[in-house]
């Protein structure tokens, strides 16, 4: 029998501590703990992903965990043609389906997807079930040839040019659940070999020559649906019975993987359970979903070590949450907001600088008066710093904890001001006076190379640059705005602005980038808001909280991220808030936000997704 060193090419080392650079699969003996240890044991876990932009059920999915597509579905009501794309951290809107529908089949990848069949009772002549198919190229959908049989609650697998459409049921009610199979070659649908057990809303995985169908409802009436645990495998020629699933479920919240490595997540009746298949037998994963759900979407044709459960029905209505399944040798911790230290006073409309664990917050208002207060943050507690020379709120702030700039804003009493102040880590001193007095401004950069833009009065489009002593005029914004947000961790030559009020209704959606000379229009944010927090850099900018419209309360917990091209969703804050103050030097690890309107002293911190190598103790049990 071969020894460990012959198999791995490594000897079992005798060490007093775990090595810092162990290879995956390496085994060693830790003499301090008296344990035999191994690097890299496959662990199953579920972590929260970013919410999809629109909560819905009955949607379809394609792609992988880091490049997924979700389309169609029921917003309750109406049935939608919405498409959204996932990059592993957030969702962004893609091209809309030509036909609104729910409970459709799907196959392919994020840039080469296929959607077919489904249900929509609204268009004349459709009578519920539809038979049209569409192809997605990464930006838009185009019509393909119809499937031969109108049906919905069908299963899909394969690719855009080699797909299977499996099972389902037709309309008008009642129609039988079917074993119908159709093959797609990228142009035409043809009738294939039927499988054995009729089902609707089953689970599917694999390719057109190595497919898996499992679970589903075996009777046609939804109220009396009997679920099946049956699974069947397709080898390109015939279907054969596989082993039964541990639990009979239909309408999975996410169906992912291949014939030999499949993951079925959730399902109806609503559950958090995850069932996995290794090509021979099914097992119940020790990992579970956080949210009970069914009738969501997942991914297609990827190895069964990663998967998604996207949206779906989480009684009493649809959910927007995304959950990620991973079977990995590493521990994956999802991005999230967490509670931070309590600020010394309730506050809103302050400004920030630095990052966690070296942050700074200054100025603002309690609602009854303006503040000169400055507080320094170490990632857990706030301590007092030097007071501003004058009370200010609605000001811009940027820089570091020991070299910050406070610019413009509104003092008590009186209108907007043009003054700026510099902080050295202990006290503030007067800086240069800008040309224009503005409040509700935003800024970016450092104490000696900064930028302030926009603001009230009049939703200004002005930009002014600071060199550490004096202000000069920069390029105008394309859209004048106030109460807007910025990448406060950006630079004077690479800044980002978004959100805000430009005097029009609805709120502005446009995003702009600054190159040191001029602003240029970029892709819009998904939804307008004002008085939100902002952080990050021009190529990794974060927007969070704010107001979705006039009045109180219309604050949101929503967080979005910009990658230099487009916006996507991120995990939401715990507390909806407006006129909050956030800052970040290096996104996203340094982002924090404080305050609300009415004033509050709640702090939240944003931490990006992390992946950590794990070592486990080997036992004989």
C-alpha positions as CSV (number, residue, x, y, z in Angstrom):
1,X,0.0,0.0,0.0
2,X,1.4,3.4,-0.9
3,X,2.3,5.7,1.9
4,X,1.2,9.4,2.3
5,X,4.5,10.7,1.0
6,X,4.3,8.6,-2.1
7,X,0.7,9.7,-2.8
8,X,1.2,13.4,-2.0
9,X,4.9,13.8,-2.5
10,X,5.1,15.2,1.0
11,X,6.2,13.7,4.3
12,X,4.2,14.1,7.5
13,X,6.1,16.7,9.4
14,X,6.5,16.9,13.2
15,X,5.9,20.6,14.1
16,X,5.3,22.6,17.2
17,X,2.8,24.9,15.5
18,X,0.6,24.8,12.4
19,X,2.6,26.0,9.3
20,X,1.6,29.4,7.8
21,X,2.1,28.2,4.2
22,X,0.7,24.7,4.2
23,X,-0.3,23.2,0.9
24,X,-3.8,21.9,0.3
25,X,-3.9,18.3,1.4
26,X,-0.7,18.5,3.4
27,X,-0.7,16.5,6.7
28,X,1.4,17.3,9.8
29,X,1.6,16.5,13.5
30,X,1.2,19.4,15.9
31,X,3.3,18.4,19.0
32,X,1.8,21.3,21.0
33,X,-1.8,20.2,20.6
34,X,-0.9,16.5,20.1
35,X,-3.1,16.4,17.0
36,X,-2.6,15.2,13.5
37,X,-3.7,18.0,11.2
38,X,-4.6,18.4,7.5
39,X,-4.8,21.5,5.3
40,X,-7.9,21.7,3.1
41,X,-10.9,19.6,4.1
42,X,-14.0,20.1,2.0
43,X,-16.6,22.1,3.9
44,X,-20.2,22.7,2.9
45,X,-21.5,26.2,3.8
46,X,-24.1,28.7,2.8
47,X,-23.5,32.4,3.0
48,X,-25.6,35.5,2.2
49,X,-25.1,37.1,-1.2
50,X,-26.4,40.4,-2.3
51,X,-30.2,40.8,-2.8
52,X,-31.5,40.7,-6.3
53,X,-32.8,44.0,-7.4
54,X,-36.5,42.9,-7.7
55,X,-38.1,40.3,-5.4
56,X,-39.9,37.6,-7.3
57,X,-40.7,33.9,-7.7
58,X,-41.0,31.6,-10.7
59,X,-37.8,33.1,-12.3
60,X,-35.2,31.2,-14.3
61,X,-31.4,31.1,-14.0
62,X,-28.3,30.4,-16.0
63,X,-24.5,30.7,-15.6
64,X,-22.2,30.3,-12.6
65,X,-22.1,31.5,-9.0
66,X,-19.8,34.4,-10.1
67,X,-21.4,35.1,-13.4
68,X,-25.1,34.3,-13.1
69,X,-28.3,35.4,-14.9
70,X,-31.8,35.6,-13.5
71,X,-34.8,36.4,-15.7
72,X,-38.6,36.5,-15.8
73,X,-40.7,35.6,-12.8
74,X,-43.7,36.9,-10.9
75,X,-43.4,40.0,-8.8
76,X,-46.9,39.3,-7.4
77,X,-48.1,41.0,-9.5
78,X,-47.2,41.4,-12.3
79,X,-45.3,38.8,-14.3
80,X,-42.1,40.4,-15.5
81,X,-39.6,40.3,-18.3
82,X,-36.8,41.7,-16.1
83,X,-33.3,40.3,-16.4
84,X,-30.6,40.7,-13.8
85,X,-26.9,39.7,-13.9
86,X,-24.8,38.6,-10.9
87,X,-21.0,39.0,-10.7
88,X,-20.5,37.1,-7.4
89,X,-20.9,40.2,-5.3
90,X,-23.9,42.1,-6.7
91,X,-26.8,42.2,-9.2
92,X,-27.2,44.6,-12.1
93,X,-30.0,45.0,-14.6
94,X,-29.5,43.3,-18.0
95,X,-31.5,43.3,-21.2
96,X,-35.3,42.5,-20.8
97,X,-36.9,39.4,-22.2
98,X,-39.1,40.0,-25.2
99,X,-41.9,38.0,-23.6
100,X,-43.0,38.5,-20.0
101,X,-43.3,35.1,-18.3
102,X,-42.8,32.9,-15.2
103,X,-42.1,29.2,-14.5
104,X,-40.0,29.0,-17.7
105,X,-37.1,26.6,-18.5
106,X,-33.6,27.8,-19.0
107,X,-30.1,26.7,-20.0
108,X,-26.6,28.2,-20.7
109,X,-24.4,30.9,-19.3
110,X,-24.6,34.5,-18.4
111,X,-23.5,35.6,-21.9
112,X,-25.1,32.8,-23.8
113,X,-28.4,31.9,-22.1
114,X,-31.6,30.3,-23.3
115,X,-35.1,30.8,-22.0
116,X,-38.1,28.8,-23.2
117,X,-41.8,28.0,-22.4
118,X,-43.3,29.4,-19.3
119,X,-46.6,31.1,-18.3
120,X,-48.3,34.4,-19.0
121,X,-52.0,34.7,-19.2
122,X,-52.0,38.3,-20.4
123,X,-51.1,38.4,-24.1
124,X,-54.1,37.6,-26.4
125,X,-53.9,34.1,-27.8
126,X,-51.4,32.7,-25.3
127,X,-54.0,31.2,-23.0
128,X,-51.4,30.8,-20.2
129,X,-48.6,28.5,-21.3
130,X,-46.3,29.8,-24.0
131,X,-44.0,28.0,-26.4
132,X,-41.6,30.7,-27.6
133,X,-37.9,30.6,-26.8
134,X,-35.3,33.4,-26.6
135,X,-31.5,33.6,-26.6
136,X,-29.3,36.0,-24.6
137,X,-26.0,37.3,-25.7
138,X,-24.9,39.1,-22.6
139,X,-26.8,42.2,-23.3
140,X,-30.1,41.5,-25.1
141,X,-32.6,38.7,-25.9
142,X,-33.5,37.7,-29.5
143,X,-36.3,35.3,-30.5
144,X,-35.5,31.7,-31.4
145,X,-37.7,29.0,-32.8
146,X,-40.6,27.8,-30.7
147,X,-40.7,24.7,-28.6
148,X,-43.2,22.2,-30.0
149,X,-45.5,22.0,-27.0
150,X,-46.7,25.0,-25.0
151,X,-45.9,24.3,-21.3
152,X,-44.8,25.8,-18.1
153,X,-43.1,24.6,-14.9
154,X,-40.7,22.7,-17.1
155,X,-37.0,22.0,-16.4
156,X,-34.1,23.0,-18.6
157,X,-30.4,22.0,-18.8
158,X,-27.5,22.2,-21.2
159,X,-26.2,25.1,-23.2
160,X,-27.7,27.7,-25.6
161,X,-26.8,25.5,-28.6
162,X,-27.5,22.1,-27.0
163,X,-30.3,22.1,-24.5
164,X,-33.1,19.9,-23.1
165,X,-36.6,21.0,-22.2
166,X,-38.1,18.5,-19.7
167,X,-41.5,17.8,-18.4
168,X,-44.0,20.5,-17.2
169,X,-47.7,21.0,-17.9
170,X,-49.9,22.9,-20.3
171,X,-53.0,25.1,-20.2
172,X,-56.0,25.5,-20.0
173,X,-56.5,23.8,-16.7
174,X,-56.5,21.0,-16.0
175,X,-53.8,19.6,-18.1
176,X,-51.7,16.5,-17.3
177,X,-48.2,16.6,-16.0
178,X,-46.0,15.3,-18.8
179,X,-42.8,13.3,-19.5
180,X,-42.2,15.2,-22.7
181,X,-38.6,15.9,-23.8
182,X,-37.4,18.3,-26.5
183,X,-33.9,18.8,-27.8
184,X,-32.5,22.2,-29.0
185,X,-29.5,22.4,-31.4
186,X,-29.2,26.2,-31.4
187,X,-31.8,26.5,-34.1
188,X,-34.6,24.0,-33.9
189,X,-36.5,22.1,-31.2
190,X,-37.1,18.4,-31.9
191,X,-39.0,15.8,-29.8
192,X,-36.7,13.5,-27.8
193,X,-36.9,10.4,-25.7
194,X,-39.4,10.8,-22.9
195,X,-38.4,10.1,-19.3
196,X,-40.2,7.7,-17.1
197,X,-42.0,9.7,-14.3
198,X,-44.2,12.6,-15.3
199,X,-43.4,15.8,-13.3
200,X,-43.7,19.5,-13.2
201,X,-41.5,22.0,-11.4
202,X,-38.7,19.4,-11.0
203,X,-35.0,20.0,-10.7
204,X,-32.5,19.7,-13.5
205,X,-28.8,19.6,-13.9
206,X,-26.1,18.7,-16.4
207,X,-25.8,18.7,-20.2
208,X,-27.9,17.5,-23.2
209,X,-26.0,14.2,-23.2
210,X,-25.5,13.7,-19.4
211,X,-28.6,15.2,-17.7
212,X,-30.4,14.7,-14.4
213,X,-34.0,15.3,-13.6
214,X,-35.3,14.9,-10.1
215,X,-38.1,15.7,-7.7
216,X,-41.1,17.7,-8.9
217,X,-44.9,17.6,-8.6
218,X,-46.4,14.4,-9.9
219,X,-50.0,15.5,-10.1
220,X,-51.6,18.4,-12.1
221,X,-53.6,20.3,-9.5
222,X,-51.3,22.7,-7.5
223,X,-53.5,22.5,-4.3
224,X,-53.3,18.7,-4.3
225,X,-49.8,18.2,-5.7
226,X,-48.0,15.0,-4.7
227,X,-44.3,15.5,-4.8
228,X,-41.9,12.8,-6.0
229,X,-38.4,11.9,-4.8
230,X,-37.6,10.1,-8.0
231,X,-34.5,11.0,-10.0
232,X,-33.5,9.9,-13.5
233,X,-30.4,10.1,-15.6
234,X,-30.0,10.7,-19.3
235,X,-26.9,9.4,-21.2
236,X,-27.7,10.9,-24.6
237,X,-29.6,7.8,-25.6
238,X,-31.9,6.7,-22.8
239,X,-33.2,7.5,-19.3
240,X,-32.4,5.2,-16.4
241,X,-33.7,5.3,-12.8
242,X,-31.4,6.8,-10.2
243,X,-31.7,6.6,-6.5
244,X,-34.4,8.6,-4.8
245,X,-33.8,12.0,-3.1
246,X,-33.9,12.0,0.7
247,X,-36.9,14.3,0.6
248,X,-39.6,14.7,-2.1
249,X,-39.7,18.3,-3.2
250,X,-40.8,20.5,-6.1
251,X,-40.0,24.0,-7.3
252,X,-36.5,24.2,-5.9
253,X,-35.2,27.5,-4.7
254,X,-32.0,26.8,-6.6
255,X,-30.9,24.0,-9.0
256,X,-27.3,23.7,-9.8
257,X,-24.5,21.5,-11.0
258,X,-23.9,18.5,-13.2
259,X,-25.3,15.0,-13.4
260,X,-22.5,13.7,-11.2
261,X,-22.4,16.6,-8.9
262,X,-25.8,18.3,-8.4
263,X,-27.2,20.6,-5.7
264,X,-30.9,21.1,-5.1
265,X,-31.6,23.9,-2.7
266,X,-34.9,24.5,-0.7
267,X,-38.1,23.5,-2.5
268,X,-41.8,23.3,-1.8
269,X,-43.3,22.9,0.7
270,X,-40.9,25.6,1.9
271,X,-37.7,24.3,3.4
272,X,-34.1,25.3,4.1
273,X,-32.7,21.9,3.3
274,X,-30.1,21.3,0.6
275,X,-29.9,17.9,-1.2
276,X,-26.7,16.9,-3.1
277,X,-26.1,14.1,-5.6
278,X,-22.7,12.5,-6.5
279,X,-23.8,10.6,-9.5
280,X,-24.8,7.6,-7.5
281,X,-26.6,8.6,-4.3
282,X,-28.3,11.6,-2.7
283,X,-27.5,13.0,0.7
284,X,-28.8,15.9,2.8
285,X,-26.1,18.6,3.2
286,X,-25.1,19.7,6.7
287,X,-25.4,23.2,5.3
288,X,-28.8,24.8,5.1
289,X,-30.4,27.9,3.7
290,X,-31.1,30.8,6.0
291,X,-34.5,31.5,4.3
292,X,-37.1,28.9,3.7
293,X,-38.1,29.2,0.1
294,X,-39.1,27.5,-3.2
295,X,-39.6,28.5,-6.8
296,X,-36.4,30.5,-7.2
297,X,-33.5,30.2,-9.6
298,X,-30.0,28.8,-9.6
299,X,-27.1,28.2,-12.0
300,X,-26.5,25.8,-14.9
301,X,-23.8,23.3,-15.8
302,X,-21.3,24.1,-13.2
303,X,-19.5,21.5,-10.9
304,X,-21.5,20.8,-7.8
305,X,-19.2,22.6,-5.4
306,X,-20.9,26.0,-5.9
307,X,-24.4,27.1,-6.3
308,X,-27.0,29.9,-5.9
309,X,-30.5,30.1,-4.5
310,X,-31.9,33.3,-5.9
311,X,-35.2,34.9,-4.9
312,X,-38.3,32.6,-4.9
313,X,-41.3,32.3,-2.6
314,X,-40.7,32.7,1.1
315,X,-44.2,32.8,2.5
316,X,-46.1,34.9,2.5
317,X,-44.5,36.5,-0.6
318,X,-41.5,36.7,-2.8
319,X,-38.0,37.3,-1.4
320,X,-35.1,39.2,-3.0
321,X,-32.4,37.4,-1.0
322,X,-29.6,35.5,-2.6
323,X,-27.7,32.7,-0.9
324,X,-24.4,31.1,-2.0
325,X,-23.6,27.4,-1.5
326,X,-19.9,26.4,-1.4
327,X,-18.1,23.1,-0.9
328,X,-14.6,24.3,-0.4
329,X,-11.4,23.6,1.4
330,X,-11.6,27.2,2.6
331,X,-14.0,29.0,4.8
332,X,-15.9,31.7,2.9
333,X,-17.4,34.6,4.8
334,X,-19.9,36.7,2.8
335,X,-19.7,40.5,2.6
336,X,-21.9,42.1,5.3
337,X,-22.6,45.2,7.4
338,X,-22.0,44.8,11.1
339,X,-22.6,46.9,14.2
340,X,-19.9,49.3,15.2
341,X,-19.2,51.5,18.2
342,X,-21.9,53.9,19.4
343,X,-21.2,57.5,18.5
344,X,-21.0,59.9,21.5
345,X,-24.0,62.0,20.3
346,X,-27.0,61.6,18.1
347,X,-26.1,63.1,14.7
348,X,-26.9,63.6,11.1
349,X,-25.4,65.5,8.1
350,X,-21.8,65.2,9.4
351,X,-18.8,64.4,7.2
352,X,-16.2,61.7,7.5
353,X,-12.6,60.9,6.6
354,X,-10.2,58.0,7.0
355,X,-11.3,54.4,7.2
356,X,-11.9,51.6,9.7
357,X,-10.0,51.2,12.0
358,X,-8.7,54.8,11.7
359,X,-11.8,56.9,10.9
360,X,-12.9,60.4,11.7
361,X,-16.3,62.1,11.9
362,X,-16.9,65.9,12.3
363,X,-19.6,68.5,12.3
364,X,-23.2,67.7,11.7
365,X,-26.4,68.4,13.7
366,X,-28.4,66.9,16.5
367,X,-31.6,68.3,15.1
368,X,-31.7,71.1,17.6
369,X,-28.3,72.6,16.9
370,X,-25.1,72.4,14.7
371,X,-22.0,70.8,16.0
372,X,-18.2,71.4,16.2
373,X,-17.7,67.9,17.5
374,X,-14.9,65.8,16.1
375,X,-14.5,62.1,17.0
376,X,-11.9,59.5,16.1
377,X,-12.8,55.9,15.5
378,X,-10.5,52.9,16.0
379,X,-13.0,50.3,14.7
380,X,-14.7,49.7,18.0
381,X,-14.9,52.9,20.0
382,X,-15.2,56.6,19.4
383,X,-13.0,59.1,21.3
384,X,-13.0,62.9,21.2
385,X,-10.8,64.9,18.9
386,X,-10.2,68.6,18.4
387,X,-13.3,70.7,17.8
388,X,-14.0,72.4,14.5
389,X,-13.4,76.2,14.6
390,X,-17.1,76.8,13.7
391,X,-20.3,74.8,13.7
392,X,-21.0,73.1,10.4
393,X,-23.3,70.6,8.7
394,X,-24.0,69.5,5.1
395,X,-20.2,69.8,4.5
396,X,-17.8,67.6,2.5
397,X,-15.0,65.6,4.2
398,X,-12.1,63.5,3.0
399,X,-8.5,62.5,3.7
400,X,-7.2,60.5,6.7
401,X,-7.7,60.5,10.4
402,X,-4.5,62.5,10.8
403,X,-4.8,64.6,7.7
404,X,-8.4,65.5,6.9
405,X,-10.2,68.3,5.2
406,X,-13.6,69.8,6.1
407,X,-14.9,71.9,3.2
408,X,-17.8,74.3,2.7
409,X,-21.2,73.4,4.3
410,X,-23.7,75.5,6.4
411,X,-22.9,77.3,9.6
412,X,-25.3,78.6,12.3
413,X,-26.7,81.1,11.7
414,X,-26.6,82.0,8.1
415,X,-26.3,80.6,4.5
416,X,-23.8,78.3,3.0
417,X,-20.1,79.0,3.5
418,X,-16.9,78.7,1.4
419,X,-14.5,78.0,4.3
420,X,-12.3,74.9,4.8
421,X,-10.5,73.5,7.7
422,X,-7.5,71.1,8.0
423,X,-7.1,68.4,10.8
424,X,-3.7,67.2,11.9
425,X,-4.8,64.3,14.1
426,X,-5.4,66.6,17.2
427,X,-6.7,70.0,16.1
428,X,-8.2,71.9,13.2
429,X,-6.7,75.0,11.6
430,X,-8.2,77.3,8.9
431,X,-7.5,76.3,5.3
432,X,-8.1,78.1,2.1
433,X,-11.4,79.8,1.3
434,X,-13.1,78.5,-1.9
435,X,-14.6,80.7,-4.6
436,X,-18.2,79.5,-4.1
437,X,-20.1,79.1,-0.9
438,X,-22.1,75.8,-1.1
439,X,-23.7,73.2,1.2
440,X,-25.0,69.7,0.6
441,X,-21.7,69.1,-1.3
442,X,-19.6,66.0,-1.9
443,X,-15.8,65.6,-2.1
444,X,-13.0,63.2,-2.8
445,X,-9.2,63.1,-2.4
446,X,-6.6,64.1,0.2
447,X,-6.0,67.1,2.4
448,X,-3.4,68.5,-0.1
449,X,-5.1,67.3,-3.3
450,X,-8.8,67.3,-3.0
451,X,-12.0,68.0,-4.9
452,X,-15.4,69.4,-3.9
453,X,-18.3,69.5,-6.3
454,X,-22.0,70.3,-6.7
455,X,-24.2,71.6,-3.8
456,X,-26.9,74.1,-3.0
457,X,-28.0,76.7,-3.6
458,X,-29.4,75.8,-7.1
459,X,-28.1,72.2,-7.5
460,X,-24.7,73.5,-8.7
461,X,-22.5,71.9,-11.3
462,X,-19.4,73.6,-10.1
463,X,-16.1,71.8,-9.2
464,X,-13.3,73.3,-7.1
465,X,-9.9,71.7,-6.5
466,X,-7.7,72.2,-3.4
467,X,-3.9,72.0,-3.3
468,X,-3.4,72.2,0.4
469,X,-3.6,76.0,0.6
470,X,-5.8,77.4,-2.1
471,X,-8.8,76.6,-4.3
472,X,-9.0,76.7,-8.1
473,X,-11.9,76.0,-10.5
474,X,-12.2,72.6,-12.1
475,X,-14.4,71.1,-14.8
476,X,-18.1,71.4,-14.4
477,X,-20.4,68.5,-13.6
478,X,-22.5,67.4,-16.5
479,X,-25.5,67.4,-14.2
480,X,-25.8,69.9,-11.3
481,X,-26.8,68.3,-8.1
482,X,-26.9,68.5,-4.3
483,X,-27.3,66.0,-1.5
484,X,-25.3,63.7,-3.7
485,X,-22.7,61.0,-2.9
486,X,-19.1,60.5,-3.9
487,X,-16.1,58.0,-3.7
488,X,-14.6,59.9,-0.8
489,X,-11.6,57.5,-1.0
490,X,-11.0,58.5,-4.6
491,X,-8.5,61.1,-5.8
492,X,-8.4,64.5,-7.3
493,X,-7.8,63.0,-10.7
494,X,-10.1,59.9,-10.3
495,X,-13.3,60.8,-8.6
496,X,-16.8,59.4,-8.8
497,X,-20.2,61.0,-8.0
498,X,-23.7,59.6,-8.1
499,X,-27.2,60.0,-6.5
500,X,-28.5,63.4,-5.5
501,X,-31.1,66.0,-6.4
502,X,-30.8,68.0,-9.6
503,X,-34.1,69.9,-9.2
504,X,-36.1,67.5,-11.4
505,X,-38.5,64.7,-10.6
506,X,-37.8,61.8,-10.3
507,X,-34.3,61.8,-8.7
508,X,-31.3,61.8,-10.9
509,X,-29.9,58.4,-11.9
510,X,-26.7,59.5,-13.7
511,X,-23.2,58.7,-12.6
512,X,-20.2,60.8,-13.5
513,X,-16.4,60.2,-13.3
514,X,-13.7,63.0,-13.0
515,X,-10.3,62.6,-14.7
516,X,-8.7,65.6,-13.2
517,X,-10.0,67.9,-15.9
518,X,-13.5,67.0,-16.9
519,X,-16.5,65.0,-15.8
520,X,-17.9,62.2,-18.1
521,X,-21.3,60.4,-18.0
522,X,-21.2,56.7,-17.0
523,X,-23.9,54.0,-16.5
524,X,-26.8,55.0,-14.3
525,X,-27.4,53.8,-10.8
526,X,-30.4,51.4,-10.5
527,X,-32.6,53.8,-8.6
528,X,-32.4,57.5,-7.6
529,X,-31.9,58.6,-4.0
530,X,-30.4,61.6,-2.1
531,X,-28.6,62.2,1.2
532,X,-27.0,58.8,1.1
533,X,-23.5,57.7,2.2
534,X,-20.7,57.2,-0.2
535,X,-17.3,55.5,-0.1
536,X,-14.6,53.7,-2.0
537,X,-12.8,54.7,-5.1
538,X,-13.6,55.5,-8.7
539,X,-13.4,51.9,-9.8
540,X,-14.8,50.5,-6.5
541,X,-17.4,53.0,-5.3
542,X,-20.1,52.3,-2.8
543,X,-23.4,54.0,-2.2
544,X,-25.6,53.2,0.8
545,X,-28.7,54.4,2.6
546,X,-30.3,57.7,1.6
547,X,-33.8,58.7,0.7
548,X,-35.8,57.2,-2.1
549,X,-38.1,60.2,-2.2
550,X,-39.3,63.2,-0.3
551,X,-40.7,62.9,3.2
552,X,-39.9,60.8,6.3
553,X,-39.5,57.9,6.4
554,X,-38.4,57.0,2.9
555,X,-34.8,55.9,3.9
556,X,-33.4,52.7,2.6
557,X,-30.9,50.0,3.7
558,X,-29.8,49.4,0.1
559,X,-26.1,49.2,-0.8
560,X,-24.7,49.2,-4.3
561,X,-21.2,49.0,-5.7
562,X,-19.6,50.4,-8.9
563,X,-16.8,48.5,-10.6
564,X,-15.7,51.3,-13.0
565,X,-18.3,50.3,-15.5
566,X,-21.7,49.4,-13.9
567,X,-23.5,49.2,-10.6
568,X,-24.6,46.1,-8.7
569,X,-26.3,45.3,-5.4
570,X,-24.5,44.5,-2.2
571,X,-25.7,43.3,1.2
572,X,-28.0,45.8,2.8
573,X,-27.4,47.7,6.0
574,X,-29.3,46.7,9.1
575,X,-30.8,50.2,9.6
576,X,-32.4,52.4,7.0
577,X,-31.0,55.9,7.2
578,X,-30.6,59.2,5.4
579,X,-28.1,62.0,5.9
580,X,-25.7,59.4,7.1
581,X,-21.9,60.0,6.9
582,X,-19.5,57.4,5.5
583,X,-16.0,57.3,4.4
584,X,-13.4,54.8,3.0
585,X,-9.8,54.9,2.0
586,X,-9.5,51.4,0.6
587,X,-12.9,49.9,-0.3
588,X,-14.6,48.0,1.0
589,X,-12.8,47.1,4.2
590,X,-12.7,50.7,5.5
591,X,-16.3,51.8,5.0
592,X,-18.3,53.0,8.0
593,X,-21.5,55.0,8.3
594,X,-23.0,56.9,11.2
595,X,-26.2,58.8,11.9
596,X,-29.6,59.3,10.4
597,X,-32.4,61.8,10.1
598,X,-33.9,62.2,12.7
599,X,-30.5,62.2,14.4
600,X,-29.1,58.8,15.6
601,X,-25.8,57.5,16.9
602,X,-25.8,54.1,15.3
603,X,-22.6,53.0,13.5
604,X,-22.3,50.3,10.9
605,X,-19.2,48.9,9.2
606,X,-19.0,47.2,5.8
607,X,-16.7,44.2,5.4
608,X,-16.2,42.6,2.0
609,X,-16.2,38.8,1.3
610,X,-13.2,36.9,2.6
611,X,-11.9,33.4,2.0
612,X,-9.7,31.8,4.5
613,X,-7.7,28.5,4.3
614,X,-8.7,26.0,6.9
615,X,-6.8,23.3,8.8
616,X,-8.7,20.5,10.5
617,X,-7.8,17.9,13.1
618,X,-7.8,14.3,11.9
619,X,-9.5,11.8,14.2
620,X,-10.1,8.0,14.1
621,X,-13.9,8.4,14.8
